[in-house]
Amino acid sequence: MYYTYILKSVNYSKTYTGITNNLTRRLNQHNNGYQFYTRKYKPWVMIHSEILGNRIEARKREKYFKSCAGRKWIKKSFFPN
């Protein structure tokens, strides 16, 4: 089982999308500075996650969220202003 997730920085107007097989561990990695991009904008909160059957499906969903249409969906769903 894999997850696609979206994080939001608490202090900055940044989001991050990724995939993992362990949501708790992955969020801790982001908040503890183990990832290059996310360490600059920590702390992070998870605003969305989806369970997918395998890594390939999770990667497809991640690519959608990173596409123009996916970014628009994220903005409309979580940042309505």
C-alpha positions in Angstrom: 0.0 0.0 0.0 1.3 3.4 -1.0 0.2 6.9 -0.2 0.3 10.2 -2.2 0.4 13.2 0.2 0.3 16.9 0.1 2.1 19.0 2.8 1.7 22.7 3.6 4.4 24.8 5.2 3.1 26.4 8.5 5.2 29.5 8.0 5.4 29.9 4.2 3.0 29.7 1.3 4.6 26.5 0.0 3.2 23.0 -0.6 5.0 19.8 -1.3 3.6 16.6 -2.9 5.2 13.2 -2.6 4.6 9.4 -2.2 5.5 7.0 0.6 4.6 3.7 2.1 4.6 5.2 5.7 3.0 8.6 6.2 4.1 9.2 9.8 7.7 8.4 9.1 7.7 10.6 6.0 6.2 13.6 7.7 8.8 13.3 10.5 11.6 13.2 7.9 10.3 16.4 6.3 10.0 18.2 9.7 13.4 17.0 10.9 15.2 18.4 7.9 16.1 15.2 6.1 14.9 16.4 2.8 16.7 19.2 0.9 13.8 21.2 -0.4 11.5 20.9 2.6 14.0 21.7 5.3 14.0 25.4 4.3 10.2 25.7 4.9 9.6 23.6 8.0 7.4 22.9 9.9 5.0 21.1 7.6 1.5 19.8 8.2 -0.3 17.2 6.0 -3.3 18.6 4.4 -4.2 15.7 2.1 -3.4 12.0 1.6 -4.7 9.2 -0.6 -4.2 5.5 -0.3 -3.3 3.8 -3.5 -2.7 0.1 -4.3 0.9 0.3 -5.5 3.8 2.5 -6.2 2.9 3.0 -9.9 -0.6 4.3 -9.1 0.8 6.5 -6.3 3.4 8.0 -8.8 0.7 8.7 -11.4 -1.4 10.5 -8.8 1.7 12.5 -7.6 2.4 13.5 -11.2 -1.2 14.7 -11.5 -0.9 16.9 -8.4 2.3 18.4 -9.8 0.6 19.1 -13.2 -1.1 22.4 -14.0 -4.5 20.9 -13.4 -3.4 19.3 -10.2 -2.0 22.5 -8.8 -5.2 24.3 -9.7 -7.2 21.5 -7.8 -4.9 21.9 -4.8 -5.3 25.7 -4.8 -9.1 25.5 -5.2 -9.5 22.8 -2.5 -7.2 24.0 0.2 -6.6 27.7 -0.5 -10.0 29.1 -1.7 -9.1 32.8 -1.5 
